Amino acid sequence: MNVKCKNCLPKEGIEVPELSPSEKKKLLELTLQSPIYSVKYLVDIYGLSHLEAKYIVAHVNRTYGLCNRCNFDKLDKEYMVCPKCGSLNFNWEC
């Protein structure tokens, strides 16, 4: 799936690998521990570039339904652009 955030990469996006629910859960847990671990995991396991991995980790919601940028609390889709601030959110329910 190709995703883009107008606040980070306005003209281009990145391809997000298909992740199973268990992989999403592991990635979310790693992100909560340390974003560095998540970036390393994505680079090692999926062969993403460091920039792509950082982009993904920066957009993973720490709290389901809550925008990372403006704290809008009504996000209801898995990959959603916040209607308030326009930021991309990886809104994974694990």
SULZI-V228967 format. One record per residue. N is the residue number from 1. BURIAL is + if it has 9 or more other C-alpha atoms within 8 Angstrom, else -. Layout:
n: <N | N>
burial: <BURIAL | BURIAL>
This chain:
n: <1 | 2 | 3 | 4 | 5 | 6 | 7 | 8 | 9 | 10 | 11 | 12 | 13 | 14 | 15 | 16 | 17 | 18 | 19 | 20 | 21 | 22 | 23 | 24 | 25 | 26 | 27 | 28 | 29 | 30 | 31 | 32 | 33 | 34 | 35 | 36 | 37 | 38 | 39 | 40 | 41 | 42 | 43 | 44 | 45 | 46 | 47 | 48 | 49 | 50 | 51 | 52 | 53 | 54 | 55 | 56 | 57 | 58 | 59 | 60 | 61 | 62 | 63 | 64 | 65 | 66 | 67 | 68 | 69 | 70 | 71 | 72 | 73 | 74 | 75 | 76 | 77 | 78 | 79 | 80 | 81 | 82 | 83 | 84 | 85 | 86 | 87 | 88 | 89 | 90 | 91 | 92 | 93 | 94>
burial: <- | - | - | + | + | + | - | - | + | + | - | - | + | - | - | - | - | - | - | - | - | - | - | + | + | - | + | + | - | + | + | - | - | - | + | - | + | + | + | + | + | + | + | - | - | - | - | + | - | - | - | + | + | + | - | + | + | - | + | + | + | + | - | + | + | + | + | + | - | - | - | + | - | - | + | - | - | + | + | + | + | + | - | - | - | + | + | + | + | + | + | + | - | ->
